[in-house]
Structures are given as C-alpha cells and as structure tokens.
Amino acid sequence: MKRLGTLRGLWGLAVLLAVAAGDRALAQDSLSKESGANGLKIGEGRLHPFLDLETRYDSAAGFFPSGNGETTELSPEIIQHFRPGFRLELPASMLNLNVHGALDYVWYTGLLTPGSNAASHLQGDAVLGAHFNSDGQVALEIDDTFSRSDQTHNAAIGTGILSLYNEVRGRVPIRPGGGAIEVAPRLAYAVEFFQPLGGLGGAGCNDPTCSPTAVSTADYNNLRPGLDARWRFLPKTAVVLESDFDIRNYFTGTNPNARLLRLMAGISGLVSPKVTVVAKAGWGQNFAASGGGTFITQLEGTYLASQTANIKAGYLRTLDPVAPTASSATTGGTWRVGRCSVGGWPPTPGWPTTT
C-alpha cells in the first residue's frame, strides 16, 4: 500500500508539473509574440528547447503477467511520458536546415495493472532536414527520420513491441514558369527492426499480432519511389496528384514480399477564408504474388477558429504492406482505416475488424 501511495503521489506531482509547464509555455509564447523573440538566437538560427509531460490512459496497454504467468486479455494502464528535446532552425536563401531531437521516458505506473512496470522504457526520435534552393525553379529536399518507439509503422503488429526505425527521403520539386505547376519526383528508403518491449504475449498466440517473441520475423527494408504533381489554379487551392510504389522485402526470407502501388488525385486548399479541405481518392494495388487491391481515399477538413486554434476532422483509407501472421502465409498488404484493419489475418487484439 505504501508503494502504491507513493506511485500515486508521483503521478499527481507529474500532472501538476505538466499543467505548470503548459501555463509557462503559453506565457512564453505570448511574450515571444509581443516582443518579436522566437527561441534562442544561435548565429543566424534559432534554438527551441522544450519539455513535454503527458499522462495517458491506455485501455489496452499490453499483456502483463498474471498469477499463472499467462494472460489472454489486454490490460489497461496509466502511462506517463517525460519528453525533453529541442528544435534547431537555420534558415537561409540557398540552404534551409532543420534539426529536431527528443528523448522520451515512458513510465508504466502500475496503478491499474500491477506488474506493468516492466514495460517502462526509454525511447526517442530525431529528424534532420536540409532543403536547398527552396524558392527556386528546381529545389532539392533531403530528410532523415530516426525513431525508437512503441508506435510501430506496421499496421498488423500489436502491443508490447519496440520499433527501431530509420527512413531517408529525397525530393526534387520542379516549378516551371511562375510556380503554379509543380512536379516532384521523390525516393525514400526505410528499415525497421522489432523487439519485445516487456510483459507477455497473449496465451496460445505464436504470431507477431499478439506474441512479442515473434516480432523479429517482421523486420524489413522498404524502397519507395514516387511522383507528385500540383496545379495551383487559385492562389491557395490546387489540384493534386500523388503516386508511390512500395518495394517491401523482409529479412527472414519466409514472409511474402509486397509491391504496392498507390495512386490518388483530388483537391487541396482553402474553400473559404476559414475552411481548408483535402479531398483525394484513388486505387491501391499489390503486384506481388499475394495480390490484392482496394479503393483508397483521404478526406480532411480544418476550421480556422482563430490565429492560434483550429478544429480538424478527417478520414483515411489506404493500402499498407504488412508482414503475414502464422495463419495467413500469403498476405502481403492490408487495407487500413485509421486504427481499423481489413485483411486476411487474425486482427491485432483490441482492434475492430471488417471483412
């Protein structure tokens, strides 16, 4: 009881600190707007340090040990995030450099599920962006994203998983004439490795959707060429075309590889001074042996309530490559709607499924 009371006390203190930090950030933001200052000046750039404190209730935080060492249901938990980091901006006419980095200690408090503390871990992310000649007729954008996180990029993998992910991207925007038309070929290469986070898998499950010990079979590399085009027929509204092709290969040699093409076209921009709309639709197709195709779409609306607040709602249906499960040896792609998956394998525990 004393330990539980101590944990509750620490959690309460963290919430107070989060509120205080939020108030302090708002005050600093207000001061910066009034004085014209923005971040710490370093040469021609600006450094923005920050500290995020977040308390989150997760109704399906993971599989944790029970009295007999096995569990069949996901358990809830209160999770605390402590996330210090920084953002560095170095703008220039020929080279615009942006660097972002953060560490995140994720504490499973054990307040709702005793034994969940074993899943506490350190994660983080870093982003480097270098954009050359951004205002010219031909520009070059190079970005690299690295993360160690319990939020994976694989739609089929469930809880209790830690992902090590890195993606490097290159893009060449070409703007002939006055810039109303833009064509941008791009290329990205990513790798992702998985490992168990802590706790247990679901009793009787031997595939990556619910067994952390099986996740290494989903390690992969992914090459993604693509081509985007935009015609801005109004000052802040454009017709857009987006296409990319995922070439997904798994390191184990037992998973079927995926070759997924996605094509979408639509409109993006302001439809009134306060309303922004993104409406795109198209088709996704898997050209690998596992096959499969589906209608894909993105619908998104944003209401600009004020200069500092907006209301946003949206819907996304897309086709993503995923590793198959033990009972679905031929699945190479999945239809994903938000956090709902549609496909031919057992669903991730706790996720609603449509067939």
N, C-alpha and C positions, 0 to 999 in steps of 0.2 A: 504493500500500500504506500509505503514511503517513497519507493521508486516511481510509482505511478503518479503520485502527487508532485514529485519533482519534475517529471516529464511534462505534466500539465502546466506547471509553473513556467517552465522554459518556453513552452508553446505560447502561452499567454503573453510572455515578455516579447517573443518574436513578433506576435501580431501587433503589439503596441509600437515596436520599433518600425514595423512596416508602415503603420499609419503615420508615424512621425516622419519617416523618410519620404513618404508620399507628400505630406504637407510641406516639407522642406524643399522637395523638388519643384512643387508648384510655386513656392515663394521665389526660388532661384530663377525659375522660368519667367515669372512675371518681372523680376528685377532685370533679367537679361534683355527682355523686350523693351523695357523702359530706357535702359542705359545704352543699348546697342551692342553690348558684350554678348558673346556666344562661345562658351568653352574657354579653355586656357590657350592663349596665343603662344605658338611654338614656331618661330620663323614666320613663314607665310601661311602656316596651317593652324588648325585648332584641335586641341585635345579635349575630349569629353569623357571624364571618368564617371562611373555610376555604380550604384549598389541596389540590386533588386531583391526584395524579400517577398516571398509568396507562400501563402498557406493554401493547400488544395485538398479537397475531399475527393477521393477516388473510390467509387463504388465497386470497382473490380481491379484492385491494386496488384493482385498476384496470387499465386498458390503458395501458402505458407505452411510450415509443419503443424500437424495436429497431434493428438495423443498417440496415435499408432504410426506416425511418421508419413502417412499418405493423406492426400486430400482430393476431393472430387469437385470442389466448387471454388470459384474465385472469391477472395475475401476483401472487404473494404478497409481503407486506412486513411488517416490524415497525414499528408506529406508536406514537409516544409522545404522550401528552396532558399538557399543563401547564394546569391549570384553577383559577385563583384566583376567589373570589367571596364573596358574603355573603348572609345571610338576616336580614331585619328583621321582628320580630313586635310588633305594637301591639294587644294585646287590650283590649277594653272591652265593657261590657254592651250598648251600642247600636251600636258600630262596631268590628269586628274587622278590622284592616288587616295584610296580609302582603305583603312585598316581597322578591323574590329576584332576584339578578343574578349572572352569571358570564361570564368570558372564557375561551376555550379555544384554546390554540395547538396545532395538530395537526401534528406533525413526522413526515414520511415519511423514515425514517432512511437508506434506500438500502442497507441491509445485505444484503438478499436480491435486490433488483432495482435495479441501477444506473440512474439517471435518474428514479427516482420522486420525488426531492426537489422537483421542480417542482410536485407536488401539495400540498406543505406550505401551510397556510393558517391564518388566524385565524377562529374562529367564536365564537358566544356565545348566551346566552339570557337573557331577563328575564320575570318573572311578577309581576303586580300583582293582588292580591285584596282586595276590600272587601266585607265581609259585614255587613249591617245587621239588628239585632234578631234575632240568630241563635237565641235561645231563645224567641222569641215565637210566637204562633199564625200570624202572617204575617211572613215574612222576605224579604229581598232580597239576592241574591248576584251581584256583578259581578266578572268576572275578565278579564284580558287576558294573552295569551301571545305573546311575540315570540321568534323564533329565527333564527339564521343558522347552518346546519349542513349537513353532508354526509349526514345521515339525513333523507330526504325523507318527505312524507306521501302520496306517490303510489306505489302498490304495483307499478306497471309500469315505473318508471324505474330504471335500473341504476346502475352505479358511475360515478365521475368527475363527479358533479353536486353543485352547491351550491344549497341552497334558502334563500330568504328568505321567512319565513312569519309571519303575524300573525293571531290569532283573538281576537275579543272575545265574551264569553259573558254572558248574563243568565239568572237562575233565580229563581223565586218559590216557595219551599216554603210550603205552606198546611197547618197541623196543627190541625184542629178537635178540640174536646174535650181529652182528655188527651195527645194526640200519638201514639197507637197507629196512627192512619191519617195518612198524608202524601200530598198530591198536589202535584206541582211542574211547572208549565209552564216551558219554557225556550226560549231562542233564541240562536243563535250565528251569527256572520258571519266568514268567513276568506278571506284572499287568499294565494296562493303564487306566487312567481316563481322560475324556474330559470336557472342559468347554468353553463357548463363550469367544472370545477374545475382541470383541468390534465391533462397526458398526452394520449392519443389515444383515439379510439373504435375499435371492432372493425373490421377491414378488411372493406370491402364492405357495411357496415351504414349505413343512412340514416335510421333512426327513433330515438326517444328511449330505447329499451331498451338501446342499446349505442353510440349516437353522441352525445357531449356537445354537438356543434354544432347538434343538432336539438331540444334540450330546451325552447327558448323557445316552441315550439308547444303545450306542455302548461301554460302559465300559466293560472290560473283564479281565479274567485271562487266562494264556496260559502255559501249560506244554509241553515241547519239549524234549523227549529223542531222541538220535541219535547215529550213529556209523560211524566212518570214518576209512578208510584204505588207505595205501600208500605203493607202492613198488618202490623204487628208483633204476631203472635199469641202470641209468647213474649218474655220480656224482651230477649233478644239474637238472636232469629230472626224473619225476616219473609218474607212472600210479596211478590214484586216484579213490577212490570210496567214495561217500558221501550219507548218508541217514539220514532222520529225520522224526519225526511224530508229528504234531501239534495237541494238545488236547485243543481246544478253547471253553471256556464256558463264556457266557455273564451273567452279574449280574442281568439284568432286568427280565429274565425269558421269554421274548417274542421273542427273536431272536433265530433262529435255530443254535445250536452249530455245530462246524466243527471238523472233524477228517481227517486231511490232511497228506498223506504220499508222500514224495519226494525221488526219487532215481536217482542219476546221477553218471556217470563214464566217465573217459577221461584221458587226459594227461596234466601235468602242469610242466613248467620249461623252461630252455634255449634250443632254437633250433639253436642258433649261439651265438658267444660272445656278440652280441649287441641286440638280439631279444629274448624276453620272450613271451611265448604263454600259455594261458589257454583255453582248448577246452574240454567241458564236455556236455553230453547230457543224457536225461533220461525221466522219466514219473512222473507226479504228479496226485494223485487220492484222492478224497474226499469220505471217507467211511461212513459219516453221512447220515441221511435220505435225505438231499438235493442233494447228489450225485454230479457227475461231475469229469472229468479227462482230462488231456491235456499233450502234449509233452512239455518238458521244456529243456532249454539249456543255457549255458554261454559260450560266445566266447570273448576272450580278448587278445589283443596284445600290447606289450610295446617295444618301440625302445629306447635303452640307448644311447642318443646322446652324453652325457659326464658324468663325475662323479657327476655333480650337476643338470643335466637336462635330462628329458625323455619325450617321446611322447606316449600317451596311447589312445587306442580306444577299444570299446567293445560293446557287445550286450547281454542283459539278458532277458530271458523269464522264468517266474516262476509262481507258484501257491501259492497264499496267502489267508488266511482266512480273511473275512471282515464281518461286520455287514450288514444285508439287509436294503433296503430302504422301505419306506411306500408302494411302488408299486411292491416290489419284496420280498415277505414274505418267499420264500423258498431258497433264495441264501445263501450258506454257504461258498463259495470260489470264488476267482476271478483269471483270468489269467492276469498277469501284465507284460507289455513290457515297460521297462523304466517308463515314466510317462503316458503311454497309457494303458487304462484298457479295458479288453474284458470280458463281462459278461452279466447277465440278469437284469440289473437295469438301471435307468437313470444315465448317466455319470456325474461325477463331473464337474461343469461349467468350461469351458475353457480347458477341456481335450479332445483330439481327441479320438474317439472310433471306434473299429472294431467289427463286429458281425460275 
